[in-house]
Amino acid sequence: MVSARNGIGGSKDIFRISLTSTFRPEVVTLVRGKVLDAASKKPVAATIRYENLLTGEEIGVAETSPIDGSYTIVLPSGAHYGYRAEAKDYLAESDNLDVTDRQKYSEVNQDLYLVPFAVGQSIKLNNIFFAQSKYYLRENSYPELLRLVRILKDYPQVEIKLEGHTDNQGDPQLNVKLSQDRVNEVKKYLVSKGISGNRITTEGFGGSKPIASNDQEETRKLNRRVEFRITKK
């Protein structure tokens, strides 16, 4: 609290008081960035949607600036969120942020990318999660997978290839098997939701196609991913 009255310390005193939990503001994380075309890196006017990944509940919707594609969203602590941009003729690469245990206000800068909806384009499924060194899907993967189901149902002629990747830790042959098992599990889920298995091929590459350094965990985790490539439209 700030006072402009004459006081002990001069004309402007700052006071700190303790608030009960009832009156304390909610702890939040502010996420800001830009929405960009993944190929050209130019800004795109888009809608931002964010959801609770565990429940699948949509928490909010925001619009980007039509001038520079910038966006800002506010995520209350206590959940694992997914967020993505949507625009006509594009496919979204979602992102996520776990603020389940965050106790203080924080800010995150995160650009979001949109991929042109065309044959040959590859989209990372950033919001798919597996148990460590296993191929079992975690429940917070379902919102991302259900969006892919909707795309495949909305565009019944589209065919895709699921590609699995790991980091370079451990036995290379086991990594290839793990990456293959993971994309097979994703295909199994899609088929269980009514998508024909004939429209989906799979391949596991293990750690042979890194997109980041394997020297540190912070970058190594980027190599552990599932992507889908559009093979027919």
C-alpha positions in Angstrom: 0.0 0.0 0.0 1.3 3.5 -0.8 0.2 6.7 0.9 0.8 10.2 -0.5 -0.1 11.9 2.8 2.6 13.5 5.0 4.0 10.8 7.2 6.9 9.5 9.1 9.1 9.0 6.1 8.1 12.1 4.1 5.4 12.8 1.7 5.1 9.2 0.4 5.2 6.3 2.7 5.0 2.6 1.8 3.2 0.3 4.2 3.1 -3.5 4.1 0.2 -5.2 5.8 -0.7 -8.9 6.1 -3.8 -10.0 4.4 -5.9 -13.0 5.3 -6.2 -15.8 2.7 -9.7 -14.5 1.9 -8.4 -11.2 0.6 -5.1 -12.3 -0.9 -4.9 -12.1 -4.7 -4.7 -15.4 -6.6 -1.2 -16.5 -7.6 -1.0 -16.4 -11.4 1.5 -16.8 -14.2 1.4 -14.3 -17.0 2.3 -15.9 -20.4 3.1 -13.6 -23.3 4.6 -14.0 -26.7 3.8 -13.9 -30.4 2.0 -16.2 -32.8 4.2 -16.9 -35.8 4.0 -18.8 -39.1 6.4 -21.7 -38.5 7.8 -21.4 -42.1 8.1 -17.7 -42.6 8.3 -16.6 -39.0 5.9 -13.8 -39.8 3.2 -12.8 -37.3 -0.3 -14.4 -37.7 -3.6 -13.0 -36.4 -5.0 -15.9 -34.3 -7.2 -17.0 -31.5 -5.4 -18.4 -28.3 -7.2 -21.2 -26.4 -6.0 -22.6 -23.1 -7.2 -25.5 -21.1 -6.6 -27.7 -18.1 -4.8 -30.7 -19.5 -6.0 -33.1 -16.8 -9.7 -32.3 -17.1 -9.7 -31.1 -20.7 -11.7 -28.1 -19.6 -11.2 -24.9 -21.6 -10.2 -22.1 -19.3 -10.2 -19.2 -21.6 -9.9 -17.6 -25.0 -7.8 -14.6 -26.2 -7.1 -12.8 -29.4 -3.7 -11.8 -30.7 -2.8 -8.3 -31.8 -3.6 -7.8 -35.5 -0.5 -5.7 -35.8 2.3 -7.9 -34.5 0.6 -11.2 -33.5 1.4 -10.7 -29.8 -0.8 -12.3 -27.1 -1.1 -12.4 -23.3 -2.9 -14.9 -21.1 -3.1 -15.4 -17.4 -2.9 -18.9 -15.8 -3.9 -19.3 -12.2 -1.6 -21.6 -10.2 -2.7 -25.1 -9.3 -3.0 -26.9 -12.7 -1.1 -28.1 -15.7 -2.3 -26.0 -18.7 -2.1 -26.5 -22.5 -2.4 -23.5 -24.8 -2.4 -23.1 -28.6 -3.1 -20.7 -31.4 -5.7 -21.3 -34.0 -6.0 -19.6 -37.5 -7.6 -20.5 -40.8 -5.5 -22.8 -43.1 -3.0 -23.6 -40.2 -2.4 -26.4 -37.8 -1.4 -25.5 -34.3 1.7 -26.6 -32.4 0.4 -26.6 -28.8 2.5 -25.8 -25.8 2.1 -26.4 -22.1 3.0 -25.1 -18.7 2.8 -26.8 -15.3 2.1 -24.3 -12.5 0.5 -26.8 -10.1 2.9 -26.0 -7.3 3.9 -22.4 -8.2 3.5 -20.2 -5.1 4.6 -16.8 -6.5 3.6 -14.5 -9.4 5.8 -15.3 -12.4 6.0 -14.4 -16.1 6.8 -16.6 -19.1 7.7 -15.6 -22.6 6.6 -18.2 -25.2 6.1 -17.7 -28.9 3.6 -20.1 -30.5 3.9 -21.5 -34.0 1.3 -22.3 -36.7 2.1 -24.7 -39.4 0.6 -24.4 -42.9 -1.9 -27.1 -43.5 -0.2 -28.8 -46.5 1.3 -32.2 -47.5 4.8 -32.6 -46.2 4.3 -30.4 -43.2 5.3 -31.8 -39.8 3.7 -30.8 -36.5 5.1 -31.5 -33.1 2.6 -32.9 -30.6 4.0 -31.1 -27.6 1.2 -32.0 -25.2 1.6 -35.8 -25.4 3.1 -37.2 -22.2 4.4 -40.7 -21.4 5.6 -42.4 -18.2 9.4 -42.1 -18.0 11.1 -44.6 -20.3 7.6 -46.2 -21.0 5.2 -46.0 -23.8 2.0 -45.7 -21.8 0.1 -42.5 -22.5 -0.7 -40.3 -19.5 -4.2 -38.9 -19.1 -3.1 -35.3 -19.7 -2.3 -36.4 -23.3 -5.9 -36.9 -24.2 -6.9 -33.3 -25.0 -4.1 -33.0 -27.6 -5.0 -36.4 -29.1 -8.7 -35.6 -29.3 -7.8 -32.5 -31.3 -5.9 -34.7 -33.7 -9.0 -37.0 -33.9 -11.2 -34.0 -34.8 -8.8 -32.9 -37.5 -8.8 -36.4 -39.0 -12.6 -36.6 -38.8 -13.0 -33.1 -40.3 -10.7 -33.9 -43.2 -11.5 -37.6 -44.0 -9.1 -37.7 -47.0 -6.0 -36.7 -44.9 -3.4 -39.3 -44.1 -0.6 -38.9 -41.6 2.6 -40.5 -40.5 3.4 -40.6 -36.8 7.1 -40.2 -36.0 8.6 -40.9 -32.6 11.9 -39.6 -31.3 14.0 -39.9 -28.1 17.1 -38.3 -26.8 20.5 -40.1 -27.1 20.6 -41.5 -23.5 20.9 -45.2 -23.2 21.0 -48.0 -25.7 20.3 -46.8 -29.3 18.4 -49.9 -30.2 16.2 -49.7 -27.2 15.5 -46.0 -27.9 14.4 -47.0 -31.4 12.0 -49.6 -29.9 10.7 -47.1 -27.3 10.0 -44.4 -30.0 8.2 -47.0 -32.2 6.2 -48.3 -29.2 5.1 -44.8 -28.4 3.8 -43.9 -31.8 2.1 -47.2 -32.0 0.3 -46.4 -28.8 -0.7 -43.0 -30.2 -2.1 -44.8 -33.3 -3.9 -47.3 -31.1 -5.6 -44.4 -29.3 -6.7 -42.7 -32.6 -8.1 -45.9 -34.0 -10.0 -46.4 -30.7 -11.7 -43.1 -31.5 -12.9 -44.2 -34.9 -10.0 -43.2 -37.2 -9.1 -45.9 -39.8 -5.7 -47.4 -39.2 -5.1 -47.4 -42.9 -4.8 -43.6 -42.7 -1.9 -43.7 -40.2 1.6 -45.0 -40.6 4.2 -45.0 -37.9 8.0 -44.9 -37.6 10.3 -44.7 -34.6 13.7 -43.0 -35.1 15.1 -43.2 -31.6 17.7 -40.5 -31.0 18.9 -40.2 -34.6 17.1 -37.0 -35.5 17.7 -34.5 -32.6 16.4 -30.9 -32.9 18.4 -29.7 -29.9 21.6 -30.4 -28.0 21.7 -33.6 -26.0 24.3 -32.1 -23.6 21.9 -30.8 -21.0 18.5 -32.0 -19.8 16.9 -28.6 -20.5 17.5 -29.0 -24.2 17.6 -32.8 -24.3 13.9 -33.0 -23.4 13.1 -31.2 -26.6 14.4 -34.3 -28.5 11.9 -36.6 -26.8 8.9 -35.9 -29.0 6.1 -37.3 -31.2 5.3 -35.6 -34.5 2.8 -36.2 -37.2 3.5 -35.5 -40.9 0.8 -34.9 -43.4 1.3 -37.5 -46.2 -2.0 -37.0 -48.1 -4.6 -34.2 -48.2 
